[in-house]
Amino acid sequence: MITAHIDFKSLDCLLAINPILDLAADCGTQVNWRPYRSKARALPTQVVNKTVTHTHHRVRAESERRVQQHYAELRGLEIDPNRGQVDTSDALRWLANLEGDTSLFVSRLFSAHWIDHADINDPKFLEQLTDEFGLVRTQDTVDLASIELEAEAQGLFDAPTFFIEGHMFMGRAHIPLMRQLLTDTDCH
């Protein structure tokens, strides 16, 4: 089992979805999708000149956006980086309420948000997808903050983060290591 902590507004999460689904399919395992709202990274340690600190933060953030955009383009995805600023908390709460294999649901929500520019927080849209994929809602309300605190107690601090057999993998760059771990145990 792969436990995947994701945020629909995270471009890194979008870029991880297909490789994680491929990994799960190749290894005959399921993915337990868990909500985790991405947070803005803290400014680096202050130096004497605050302008230097803020410049470093801005340059680092812009570099990360360019790398993400590059990988999206390599996959043939036309991405509007502003979609990363849209709050998707309602869709994350909805996800936390679902029973069943939510992989197709999650994949569709990422596509709807990033490619179709749809409002994935719309309850009618979420209900339609829930029905389409044969999922069941377990409750009406979810406390995302409690779910996030529970994840943070395990060491998580950003999305995407994956857990396999108690091992934590932060970011999509670790998918080859995840494959190796699954190969050594379950994957044929």
C-alpha positions in Angstrom: 0.0 0.0 0.0 1.2 3.5 -0.9 -0.2 6.3 1.2 0.0 9.5 -0.8 -0.5 12.9 0.8 -1.6 15.4 -1.9 -2.9 18.9 -2.5 -4.9 19.5 -5.7 -3.4 23.0 -6.1 0.2 21.6 -6.0 1.8 21.3 -9.4 4.4 18.9 -8.0 1.4 16.7 -6.9 0.0 16.8 -10.4 3.3 15.8 -11.9 3.5 12.9 -9.4 0.0 11.4 -10.1 0.7 9.4 -13.3 4.0 8.0 -12.1 2.5 6.9 -8.8 -0.5 5.4 -10.5 1.9 3.5 -12.9 4.0 2.4 -9.9 0.9 1.1 -8.1 -0.4 -0.7 -11.2 3.0 -2.3 -11.9 3.4 -3.5 -8.3 -0.2 -4.6 -7.8 -0.8 -2.3 -4.9 -3.3 0.4 -4.0 -2.9 4.0 -3.2 -4.5 5.6 -0.2 -4.9 9.2 -1.1 -4.8 11.6 1.8 -5.4 15.4 1.8 -2.6 17.8 2.9 -2.7 21.5 2.1 0.5 22.8 0.8 1.9 25.8 2.6 4.1 28.6 1.4 7.7 27.9 2.3 9.2 29.9 5.1 11.8 32.5 4.3 15.3 31.4 4.7 17.2 32.5 7.8 17.5 36.2 7.9 20.8 37.8 7.1 21.9 41.3 8.0 20.3 42.7 4.9 16.6 41.7 4.7 16.6 42.6 0.9 19.1 39.7 0.3 16.8 37.3 2.2 13.7 38.3 0.2 15.6 38.2 -3.1 16.8 34.7 -2.3 13.3 33.6 -1.5 11.9 35.1 -4.7 14.7 33.7 -6.9 14.3 30.2 -5.3 10.5 30.2 -5.8 10.8 31.4 -9.4 13.4 28.7 -10.1 11.0 26.0 -8.6 8.2 27.3 -10.8 10.4 27.1 -13.9 11.4 23.5 -13.2 7.8 22.5 -12.6 6.7 24.2 -15.8 9.5 22.5 -17.7 8.4 19.0 -16.5 4.8 19.8 -17.3 5.8 20.8 -20.8 7.8 17.6 -21.2 4.6 15.8 -20.5 2.7 17.9 -23.0 0.7 19.7 -20.4 -0.1 23.4 -20.8 -0.2 24.7 -17.3 -1.4 28.0 -15.9 0.8 28.5 -12.8 -1.9 30.7 -11.3 -3.9 27.5 -10.7 -1.5 26.8 -7.8 -3.0 29.8 -6.0 -6.6 28.5 -6.0 -7.7 27.1 -2.7 -8.8 23.5 -3.1 -9.7 22.7 0.5 -13.3 21.8 -0.1 -12.2 19.2 -2.7 -9.6 17.9 -0.2 -12.3 17.6 2.5 -14.5 15.7 0.0 -11.6 13.3 -0.7 -11.1 12.6 3.0 -14.8 11.5 3.2 -14.7 8.9 0.4 -14.6 5.1 0.8 -13.3 2.9 -2.0 -10.5 3.1 -4.6 -10.2 6.9 -5.1 -7.4 6.8 -7.7 -9.5 7.6 -10.7 -11.4 10.3 -8.7 -8.1 11.9 -7.7 -6.7 11.8 -11.2 -9.8 13.4 -12.6 -9.8 16.2 -10.0 -6.2 17.0 -10.8 -7.0 17.1 -14.5 -10.2 19.2 -13.9 -8.2 21.7 -11.8 -5.1 22.1 -13.9 -6.2 21.3 -17.4 -9.9 22.1 -17.6 -9.7 25.0 -15.1 -12.8 23.7 -13.4 -14.0 24.6 -10.0 -13.2 21.4 -8.2 -14.7 22.7 -4.9 -18.2 22.7 -6.5 -20.3 20.1 -4.5 -22.4 19.2 -7.6 -19.2 18.4 -9.6 -17.8 16.4 -6.7 -21.0 14.5 -6.2 -21.1 13.7 -9.9 -17.6 12.3 -9.9 -18.3 10.4 -6.7 -21.2 8.7 -8.4 -19.3 8.2 -11.6 -16.5 6.3 -9.9 -18.8 4.3 -7.6 -17.5 5.9 -4.4 -19.4 6.5 -1.1 -19.2 9.5 1.1 -18.8 8.6 4.8 -19.6 11.9 6.5 -20.4 15.5 5.8 -17.6 17.3 7.7 -13.9 16.8 7.9 -11.4 18.7 10.0 -8.4 19.1 7.6 -6.3 20.6 10.3 -6.6 17.5 12.4 -5.7 15.3 9.4 -2.7 17.5 8.7 -1.5 17.4 12.3 -1.7 13.6 12.3 0.4 13.5 9.1 2.9 16.1 10.5 3.3 13.9 13.6 4.7 11.3 11.1 7.2 13.8 9.8 5.3 15.2 6.8 5.7 18.9 6.0 4.7 19.3 2.3 2.9 17.6 -0.5 3.4 15.3 -2.3 4.7 13.0 0.4 4.4 9.2 0.2 4.6 6.5 2.8 5.4 2.8 2.1 5.8 0.4 5.0 6.7 3.3 7.4 9.2 4.8 5.0 8.6 8.4 4.1 9.3 9.8 0.6 9.0 13.5 0.1 8.4 14.7 -3.4 8.1 12.9 -6.8 11.9 12.6 -7.2 11.8 9.6 -4.9 9.5 7.5 -7.0 12.4 5.3 -8.2 13.3 4.6 -4.6 9.7 3.7 -3.9 9.7 1.3 -6.8 12.8 -0.3 -5.4 11.2 -0.7 -2.0 8.1 -2.2 -3.5 10.2 -4.4 -5.8 12.0 -5.8 -2.9 8.8 -6.7 -1.1 5.7 -6.9 -3.3 6.3 -5.9 -6.9 7.1 -8.7 -9.4 
